[in-house]
Amino acid sequence: MPAFDDSDFGVAAPLSPVKSRDLYRISSRNSQHAVSSHSSTVTIPIDGHGPSTGNTVEIPATRSSISDAQSYMHQLSLSSSMKERRGSRNSFGTSLPIPRSKRQSRLSSVHYPQDGNVTRPGMPPIQPSRDILAAQVQDLSGEKVQAAKDMAFVFDIDGVLVHGDRLIPEGRRVLEILNGDNELGIKIPHIFLTNGSGKPELARCEQLAKILHSPISTDQFIQSHTPMRALAEYYETVLVVGGEGYKCREVAEEYGFKDIVVPNDIIAWDPTIAPYRVFTDKERATSRPRDFSKTNIDAIMVFSDSRDYATDMQIIVDLLRSENGRFGTVAKDPISQRIPVYFSQGDMLCPTEHPIPRMSQGTFRIGLEAMYKALTGVDLERVVYGKPELATYKYADEVITSWMEQIHNDEKLPSNVYMIGDNPASDIIGGNMYGWNTCLVRTGVYQGEGNDKENPASFGVFKNVLEAVQTAVRKQLGQDFRFEFDERINPVLHGNGVSAIE
């Protein structure tokens, strides 16, 4: 067995104990003994925190302390500046399908329960007398009414209206104003556009309505994976990753995907695929195993944040390296035989109840990209939906237009759209690229002073969502616009239906 001298490892001989505080003096002197391609900036603690027994020998490192990930990353993945990025997140510029069909009609949202009282799920209770009052007020303010119908708000959710399951108080007040508690008694169009995911739209709307104490309809709500329902027309068997339990399977089923596989199904079939995963009897009982060595997976859909990075990454990489999506195979050509992988969004961070934003789906994607290139030597081509991808904003236009038809019987896209978000790298950059007025709030990811330097909000920075909405409304409807409906108004009809106010 060959023997090695200390010099083979770049270590000066003879070895003698080196104190931590002395390392600073010798690091530059001995740098020529280290591997020439590496340099280290990591320092060893001193001032009483280093070894004091004299029994420790510190050896200069032969590997760089700098991460290896940089060489594996697409530059686009790491570029947060609007000045440096292209109009699409996609690494290869493919098209992103979005649903072509319109939302359900206004009539389909009205139900007649057994007690005979008409209700509209996700919308305020029908109040004929108040509606008549509001109509009379609006008769007197034609210009303001038209201006109110020619503006719309698009809200991010986490960090703008809520923190996880905790209400941001100004968020509740904003929805009251936009749902009619203003001097005109008019509904100002607004929708919700979130990179959040992992639940069916109805469940998420019901959860938000409870937190915000305001009605929220699925017809005005877009999650990061909502436009991905269009992909159900393209793929037969798909792997759906992310989210809690089997909720993302439920989402995929609602979207019309025919054959849906989740990681638990695969582990139940072959536990050795995920050697570090403890698979419980309950998980096994609720999974749907089959012989996946005889099943071709057509595409991978990362719908939401992974709850088990190690397992999900192992399964995804196995499929990406396989022959046409079949487990137990390794493709000879990792490019031509690779199946497509879709991510519902690319945010690096997400605001939660924790004081510091948590890592989101974007970090999972970047880790997967680096692993794939380290194993194959080629870049991973992938498709990313969600903000700031153009397809998401095109879909938002359709939703706004459809919502206008529901609340004002006027199927048109307002001229003045305001995007309110807390993340410059998704909410603001996306809105800016799409030509919307962008408002950045300091209640979520962004906590800086002034405007963001890389992706500045076009309409300004505000301490919270209420301040942003009030500023935008007053710009469109006048500085004297009041954010409260006066129910003491006594409408008196005259002549051609013009109201007089007492």
C-alpha positions as CSV (number, residue, x, y, z in Angstrom):
1,M,0.0,0.0,0.0
2,P,1.6,3.3,-1.0
3,A,2.6,5.7,1.7
4,F,2.0,9.4,1.6
5,D,4.2,12.2,3.0
6,D,2.7,15.3,4.6
7,S,3.9,17.3,1.6
8,D,1.5,15.3,-0.6
9,F,-1.4,17.0,1.1
10,G,0.1,20.5,1.0
11,V,1.1,20.4,4.7
12,A,4.4,21.8,5.9
13,A,6.6,19.4,7.8
14,P,7.3,18.8,10.6
15,L,3.8,19.1,12.1
16,S,3.5,21.0,15.3
17,P,0.5,22.3,17.2
18,V,-0.8,25.6,15.8
19,K,-2.9,27.9,17.9
20,S,-6.0,29.4,16.3
21,R,-4.8,33.0,16.8
22,D,-1.5,32.1,15.0
23,L,-3.4,30.9,11.9
24,Y,-4.0,34.4,10.7
25,R,-0.2,35.1,10.7
26,I,0.7,31.9,8.8
27,S,-2.3,31.6,6.4
28,S,-0.8,33.9,3.8
29,R,2.7,32.5,4.3
30,N,1.6,28.9,3.8
31,S,-0.9,29.5,1.1
32,Q,1.5,28.2,-1.5
33,H,1.4,24.8,0.1
34,A,-2.4,24.5,-0.4
35,V,-4.0,23.3,-3.7
36,S,-3.5,26.3,-6.0
37,S,-7.0,26.4,-7.3
38,H,-8.6,26.8,-3.9
39,S,-8.7,29.7,-1.5
40,S,-10.6,30.0,1.8
41,T,-12.2,32.9,3.5
42,V,-13.6,30.9,6.4
43,T,-11.9,31.9,9.6
44,I,-11.5,29.9,12.8
45,P,-12.8,31.4,16.0
46,I,-10.1,33.0,18.3
47,D,-10.1,35.1,21.5
48,G,-10.5,32.2,23.8
49,H,-12.9,30.2,21.7
50,G,-10.3,28.0,20.0
51,P,-8.6,24.9,21.3
52,S,-6.7,25.6,24.5
53,T,-5.5,22.1,25.5
54,G,-2.6,21.9,23.0
55,N,-3.8,18.5,21.9
56,T,-5.4,19.8,18.6
57,V,-3.6,20.1,15.3
58,E,-5.1,22.4,12.7
59,I,-4.4,21.3,9.1
60,P,-4.8,23.7,6.2
61,A,-7.7,22.6,4.0
62,T,-7.1,21.1,0.5
63,R,-10.6,21.8,-0.6
64,S,-12.1,25.2,-1.2
65,S,-14.7,26.5,1.4
66,I,-16.6,28.0,-1.5
67,S,-19.8,26.2,-2.6
68,D,-19.6,24.1,-5.7
69,A,-23.2,24.9,-6.7
70,Q,-22.3,28.0,-8.8
71,S,-20.9,26.0,-11.7
72,Y,-24.1,23.9,-11.9
73,M,-26.6,26.8,-11.8
74,H,-28.4,28.5,-14.7
75,Q,-27.6,32.2,-14.4
76,L,-31.2,32.9,-14.9
77,S,-32.1,31.0,-11.7
78,L,-29.9,33.2,-9.6
79,S,-30.6,36.5,-11.2
80,S,-33.1,38.5,-9.1
81,S,-32.6,41.8,-11.0
82,M,-35.1,42.9,-13.5
83,K,-32.2,44.5,-15.4
84,E,-30.6,41.2,-16.0
85,R,-33.4,38.7,-16.5
86,R,-35.3,37.8,-19.6
87,G,-39.1,38.0,-19.9
88,S,-39.5,34.4,-19.1
89,R,-38.2,32.2,-16.3
90,N,-38.0,29.2,-18.6
91,S,-34.5,27.9,-19.4
92,F,-35.5,27.0,-22.9
93,G,-38.3,29.4,-23.8
94,T,-41.1,26.8,-24.3
95,S,-44.7,27.9,-24.3
96,L,-46.8,27.6,-21.1
97,P,-50.4,26.3,-21.7
98,I,-53.1,28.1,-19.7
99,P,-56.9,27.2,-19.6
100,R,-58.7,28.4,-22.6
101,S,-62.3,28.1,-21.2
102,K,-63.9,30.9,-19.3
103,R,-64.9,30.7,-15.6
104,Q,-68.4,29.5,-14.8
105,S,-71.2,31.9,-15.6
106,R,-72.7,34.2,-13.0
107,L,-76.0,32.3,-12.9
108,S,-74.2,29.1,-11.9
109,S,-72.9,30.7,-8.7
110,V,-76.5,31.3,-7.4
111,H,-78.0,28.5,-5.3
112,Y,-81.5,28.1,-3.8
113,P,-81.2,26.1,-0.5
114,Q,-84.1,24.3,1.2
115,D,-85.0,27.3,3.4
116,G,-85.8,29.3,0.3
117,N,-83.2,32.1,1.0
118,V,-81.0,32.8,-2.1
119,T,-77.3,32.7,-1.4
120,R,-74.2,33.1,-3.5
121,P,-71.2,31.1,-2.3
122,G,-68.2,33.2,-1.9
123,M,-70.2,36.4,-2.3
124,P,-71.9,38.7,0.2
125,P,-75.5,38.0,1.3
126,I,-78.1,39.5,-1.0
127,Q,-79.3,42.8,0.5
128,P,-81.9,44.3,-1.8
129,S,-82.5,47.5,0.3
130,R,-78.9,48.3,0.5
131,D,-78.3,47.6,-3.1
132,I,-81.1,50.0,-4.0
133,L,-79.6,52.7,-1.8
134,A,-76.2,52.2,-3.4
135,A,-77.7,52.3,-6.9
136,Q,-79.4,55.7,-6.1
137,V,-76.0,57.1,-4.9
138,Q,-74.3,55.8,-8.0
139,D,-76.9,57.5,-10.2
140,L,-75.6,60.9,-9.0
141,S,-71.9,60.1,-9.5
142,G,-71.6,58.7,-13.0
143,E,-68.0,59.8,-13.6
144,K,-66.8,58.3,-10.3
145,V,-68.7,55.1,-11.0
146,Q,-67.1,54.7,-14.4
147,A,-63.7,55.4,-12.9
148,A,-64.3,52.8,-10.2
149,K,-65.2,50.2,-12.8
150,D,-62.1,51.0,-14.8
151,M,-59.7,50.1,-12.0
152,A,-58.9,46.7,-10.5
153,F,-56.7,45.4,-7.7
154,V,-54.6,42.2,-7.8
155,F,-53.5,41.0,-4.4
156,D,-50.8,38.7,-3.4
157,I,-51.9,37.0,-0.2
158,D,-49.1,35.8,2.1
159,G,-47.3,38.9,3.5
160,V,-50.0,41.3,2.2
161,L,-53.3,40.2,3.6
162,V,-52.3,37.4,6.0
163,H,-49.2,35.8,7.6
164,G,-50.0,32.1,7.3
165,D,-53.2,31.7,9.2
166,R,-52.9,35.0,11.0
167,L,-54.7,38.1,9.8
168,I,-53.0,41.3,8.9
169,P,-55.7,43.7,10.2
170,E,-55.4,46.2,7.3
171,G,-56.2,43.3,4.9
172,R,-59.7,42.9,6.4
173,R,-60.5,46.6,6.1
174,V,-59.3,46.7,2.5
175,L,-61.7,43.9,1.4
176,E,-64.6,45.7,3.2
177,I,-63.9,48.8,1.2
178,L,-63.6,47.0,-2.1
179,N,-66.7,45.0,-1.4
180,G,-68.8,48.2,-1.1
181,D,-68.0,50.0,2.1
182,N,-67.2,53.2,0.3
183,E,-69.0,56.4,-0.5
184,L,-70.5,54.9,-3.7
185,G,-71.5,51.6,-2.2
186,I,-69.8,50.1,-5.2
187,K,-67.8,46.9,-5.6
188,I,-64.4,47.7,-6.9
189,P,-63.0,44.8,-8.9
190,H,-60.3,42.8,-7.3
191,I,-58.8,39.3,-7.6
192,F,-56.2,37.3,-5.6
193,L,-53.0,36.1,-7.3
194,T,-50.8,34.0,-5.1
195,N,-47.8,31.8,-5.5
196,G,-49.2,29.8,-2.7
197,S,-50.4,26.3,-3.5
198,G,-51.1,22.9,-2.2
199,K,-54.9,22.9,-1.7
200,P,-58.0,22.9,-4.0
201,E,-59.1,26.4,-4.8
202,L,-62.4,26.1,-2.9
203,A,-60.7,24.9,0.3
204,R,-58.2,27.8,0.1
205,C,-60.9,30.4,-0.5
206,E,-63.0,29.1,2.4
207,Q,-59.9,29.3,4.7
208,L,-59.1,32.8,3.6
209,A,-62.7,34.0,3.9
210,K,-62.7,32.8,7.5
211,I,-59.4,34.6,8.3
212,L,-60.3,37.8,6.5
213,H,-64.0,37.9,7.5
214,S,-64.8,38.7,3.9
215,P,-66.4,36.6,1.1
216,I,-63.9,35.2,-1.4
217,S,-65.0,33.4,-4.6
218,T,-63.0,30.8,-6.5
219,D,-63.9,32.9,-9.5
220,Q,-61.6,35.6,-8.3
221,F,-58.8,33.4,-7.0
222,I,-55.6,32.1,-8.7
223,Q,-53.1,29.9,-7.0
224,S,-49.7,29.2,-8.6
225,H,-50.9,25.9,-10.0
226,T,-54.4,27.0,-11.1
227,P,-53.3,27.7,-14.7
228,M,-51.6,24.3,-14.8
229,R,-55.0,22.7,-15.2
230,A,-54.5,23.2,-18.9
231,L,-51.7,20.5,-18.8
232,A,-54.3,17.8,-18.1
233,E,-55.0,17.8,-21.9
234,Y,-51.3,17.0,-22.7
235,Y,-50.3,14.2,-20.3
236,E,-51.9,10.9,-19.3
237,T,-49.8,9.7,-16.3
238,V,-48.2,12.3,-14.1
239,L,-46.2,12.4,-10.9
240,V,-47.5,15.2,-8.6
241,V,-45.2,16.4,-5.9
242,G,-45.6,18.6,-2.8
243,G,-48.2,19.7,-0.3
244,E,-49.6,18.1,2.8
245,G,-50.8,14.5,2.6
246,Y,-52.8,13.8,-0.6
247,K,-54.2,17.3,-1.1
248,C,-52.2,17.9,-4.3
249,R,-53.6,14.6,-5.7
250,E,-57.1,16.1,-5.0
251,V,-56.1,19.2,-6.9
252,A,-54.9,17.3,-9.9
253,E,-58.1,15.2,-9.9
254,E,-60.1,18.4,-9.9
255,Y,-58.0,19.7,-12.8
256,G,-58.9,16.6,-14.9
257,F,-55.6,14.7,-14.8
258,K,-56.4,11.1,-15.6
259,D,-53.7,9.0,-13.9
260,I,-52.1,10.7,-10.9
261,V,-49.1,9.3,-9.0
262,V,-47.7,10.7,-5.8
263,P,-44.4,9.8,-4.1
264,N,-46.1,7.7,-1.4
265,D,-47.5,5.4,-4.1
266,I,-43.9,4.8,-5.3
267,I,-42.5,4.2,-1.9
268,A,-45.3,1.7,-1.1
269,W,-44.3,-0.2,-4.2
270,D,-40.5,-0.1,-3.5
271,P,-39.4,1.3,-0.1
272,T,-35.7,1.0,-1.1
273,I,-36.2,3.9,-3.5
274,A,-36.1,6.2,-0.5
275,P,-33.7,4.5,2.0
276,Y,-33.9,7.3,4.6
277,R,-37.7,7.6,4.6
278,V,-39.6,6.1,7.5
279,F,-42.8,4.9,5.9
280,T,-45.7,4.5,8.3
281,D,-48.5,1.9,8.1
282,K,-51.0,4.7,7.8
283,E,-49.2,6.1,4.8
284,R,-49.0,2.7,3.2
285,A,-52.7,2.1,3.7
286,T,-53.6,5.3,2.0
287,S,-51.2,5.0,-0.9
288,R,-51.9,3.5,-4.3
289,P,-49.0,1.2,-5.2
290,R,-48.6,-0.6,-8.6
291,D,-45.7,-2.1,-10.5
292,F,-44.0,1.1,-11.6
293,S,-41.4,-0.8,-13.5
294,K,-44.2,-1.3,-16.0
295,T,-45.6,2.2,-15.9
296,N,-44.3,5.2,-17.9
297,I,-44.6,8.6,-16.2
298,D,-45.3,11.2,-18.8
299,A,-44.5,14.4,-16.8
300,I,-43.6,15.6,-13.3
301,M,-45.7,18.3,-11.7
302,V,-44.3,20.1,-8.6
303,F,-47.5,21.6,-7.4
304,S,-46.4,22.8,-4.0
305,D,-43.5,23.0,-1.5
306,S,-41.9,19.6,-0.8
307,R,-42.5,18.2,2.7
308,D,-39.7,15.7,2.3
309,Y,-36.8,17.1,0.2
310,A,-34.7,13.9,0.3
311,T,-37.5,11.6,-0.8
312,D,-39.0,13.9,-3.4
313,M,-35.6,14.9,-5.0
314,Q,-34.5,11.2,-5.2
315,I,-37.7,10.2,-6.9
316,I,-37.6,13.2,-9.3
317,V,-34.0,12.6,-10.2
318,D,-34.6,8.9,-10.8
319,L,-37.4,9.8,-13.3
320,L,-35.4,12.5,-15.0
321,R,-32.5,10.1,-15.6
322,S,-34.8,7.2,-16.6
323,E,-35.8,5.9,-20.0
324,N,-39.0,7.8,-20.8
325,G,-40.1,8.0,-17.2
326,R,-39.9,4.3,-16.2
327,F,-38.5,3.4,-12.7
328,G,-35.6,1.0,-12.6
329,T,-34.1,2.3,-15.8
330,V,-31.2,4.7,-16.6
331,A,-31.3,6.4,-19.9
332,K,-28.3,6.2,-22.2
333,D,-29.2,9.7,-23.5
334,P,-30.4,11.8,-20.5
335,I,-31.6,14.6,-22.9
336,S,-33.7,12.9,-25.6
337,Q,-35.3,10.5,-23.2
338,R,-35.9,12.9,-20.4
339,I,-39.6,13.6,-19.4
340,P,-40.7,17.2,-18.7
341,V,-40.8,18.7,-15.3
342,Y,-43.1,21.6,-14.3
343,F,-42.9,23.8,-11.2
344,S,-45.9,25.8,-10.1
345,Q,-43.8,28.8,-9.0
346,G,-40.2,29.9,-8.3
347,D,-40.2,32.0,-5.2
348,M,-37.1,31.6,-3.1
349,L,-38.7,32.8,0.1
350,C,-42.2,32.9,1.5
351,P,-43.5,34.9,4.5
352,T,-45.0,32.9,7.3
353,E,-45.8,33.4,11.0
354,H,-42.1,33.0,11.6
355,P,-40.4,36.4,11.8
356,I,-37.9,35.5,9.0
357,P,-39.3,34.3,5.6
358,R,-38.9,30.6,5.0
359,M,-37.5,28.8,2.0
360,S,-40.0,28.1,-0.8
361,Q,-40.3,26.1,-3.9
362,G,-37.6,28.1,-5.7
363,T,-34.9,26.8,-3.4
364,F,-36.1,23.2,-3.9
365,R,-35.9,23.7,-7.7
366,I,-32.4,25.2,-7.6
367,G,-31.2,22.3,-5.5
368,L,-32.7,19.9,-7.9
369,E,-31.1,21.7,-10.9
370,A,-27.7,21.5,-9.2
371,M,-28.0,17.8,-8.4
372,Y,-29.1,17.0,-11.9
373,K,-26.2,18.7,-13.5
374,A,-23.8,17.3,-11.0
375,L,-25.0,13.8,-11.9
376,T,-25.5,14.1,-15.7
377,G,-23.3,17.0,-16.7
378,V,-26.1,18.7,-18.6
379,D,-28.5,21.5,-17.6
380,L,-32.0,20.6,-16.5
381,E,-34.7,22.1,-18.8
382,R,-37.8,22.9,-16.7
383,V,-40.9,25.0,-16.9
384,V,-41.9,27.4,-14.1
385,Y,-45.4,28.8,-13.7
386,G,-46.5,31.4,-11.2
387,K,-45.5,35.0,-10.7
388,P,-43.6,36.6,-12.5
389,E,-44.3,34.3,-15.5
390,L,-46.2,35.9,-18.4
391,A,-48.7,33.1,-18.7
392,T,-49.9,33.7,-15.1
393,Y,-50.7,37.4,-15.9
394,K,-52.4,36.5,-19.1
395,Y,-54.6,34.1,-17.1
396,A,-55.2,36.9,-14.5
397,D,-56.6,39.1,-17.3
398,E,-59.2,36.5,-18.1
399,V,-60.1,36.1,-14.5
400,I,-60.5,39.9,-14.0
401,T,-62.6,40.2,-17.1
402,S,-64.9,37.3,-16.0
403,W,-65.2,38.8,-12.5
404,M,-66.1,42.2,-14.0
405,E,-69.0,40.4,-15.8
406,Q,-70.2,38.9,-12.5
407,I,-70.2,42.0,-10.4
408,H,-71.0,44.7,-13.0
409,N,-72.4,42.8,-15.9
410,D,-69.7,44.3,-18.1
411,E,-67.2,41.9,-19.6
412,K,-64.2,44.1,-20.0
413,L,-60.7,44.5,-18.7
414,P,-60.2,47.7,-16.6
415,S,-57.5,50.1,-17.8
416,N,-55.9,50.7,-14.4
417,V,-54.7,47.5,-12.7
418,Y,-52.8,47.7,-9.4
419,M,-50.7,44.8,-8.3
420,I,-50.0,44.8,-4.5
421,G,-47.3,42.5,-3.2
422,D,-44.5,42.1,-0.8
423,N,-41.9,40.3,-2.9
424,P,-40.0,42.4,-5.4
425,A,-38.6,39.4,-7.2
426,S,-42.0,38.0,-8.1
427,D,-45.0,40.4,-7.4
428,I,-43.3,43.6,-8.5
429,I,-41.1,42.3,-11.3
430,G,-44.0,40.5,-12.8
431,G,-46.4,43.4,-12.6
432,N,-43.8,45.8,-14.0
433,M,-43.1,43.5,-17.0
434,Y,-46.9,43.3,-17.7
435,G,-47.5,47.0,-17.5
436,W,-49.5,47.1,-14.2
437,N,-49.1,49.7,-11.5
438,T,-47.1,48.0,-8.8
439,C,-47.3,48.6,-5.1
440,L,-44.8,47.2,-2.7
441,V,-45.7,46.7,1.0
442,R,-43.5,46.2,4.0
443,T,-45.6,43.5,5.8
444,G,-43.9,40.5,4.2
445,V,-40.7,39.6,2.4
446,Y,-39.6,43.2,1.7
447,Q,-38.5,45.1,4.8
448,G,-36.1,47.6,3.2
449,E,-36.0,51.3,3.3
450,G,-37.3,53.2,0.3
451,N,-38.0,51.4,-2.9
452,D,-36.4,48.1,-4.0
453,K,-33.2,49.0,-6.0
454,E,-33.3,46.0,-8.3
455,N,-37.1,45.8,-9.0
456,P,-38.7,49.1,-7.9
457,A,-42.5,49.3,-7.5
458,S,-43.8,51.7,-10.2
459,F,-46.6,53.1,-7.9
460,G,-44.6,53.2,-4.7
461,V,-43.8,51.5,-1.4
462,F,-46.4,51.5,1.4
463,K,-46.3,50.4,5.0
464,N,-49.4,48.1,4.5
465,V,-52.0,47.1,2.0
466,L,-54.6,49.6,3.3
467,E,-52.3,52.6,2.7
468,A,-51.6,51.3,-0.9
469,V,-55.3,50.8,-1.8
470,Q,-56.4,54.1,-0.4
471,T,-53.7,55.9,-2.3
472,A,-54.6,54.2,-5.6
473,V,-58.3,54.8,-5.2
474,R,-57.9,58.4,-4.4
475,K,-55.7,58.8,-7.5
476,Q,-58.4,57.3,-9.7
477,L,-61.5,58.7,-7.9
478,G,-60.3,61.9,-6.3
479,Q,-58.5,62.9,-3.1
480,D,-61.8,63.5,-1.3
481,F,-63.1,60.0,-1.9
482,R,-64.6,58.6,1.4
483,F,-64.0,55.0,2.4
484,E,-67.3,54.4,4.1
485,F,-70.9,54.0,2.9
486,D,-73.3,56.2,4.7
487,E,-76.5,54.2,5.2
488,R,-78.3,57.3,6.6
489,I,-78.8,58.4,3.0
490,N,-82.5,59.0,2.2
491,P,-82.9,58.5,-1.6
492,V,-85.9,60.4,-3.1
493,L,-86.7,59.7,-6.7
494,H,-87.3,62.6,-9.0
495,G,-88.1,62.8,-12.7
496,N,-86.1,60.3,-14.7
497,G,-84.9,58.3,-11.8
498,V,-82.2,60.7,-10.6
499,S,-81.8,60.5,-6.8
500,A,-81.6,63.4,-4.4
501,I,-79.6,63.0,-1.2
502,E,-81.0,64.5,2.0
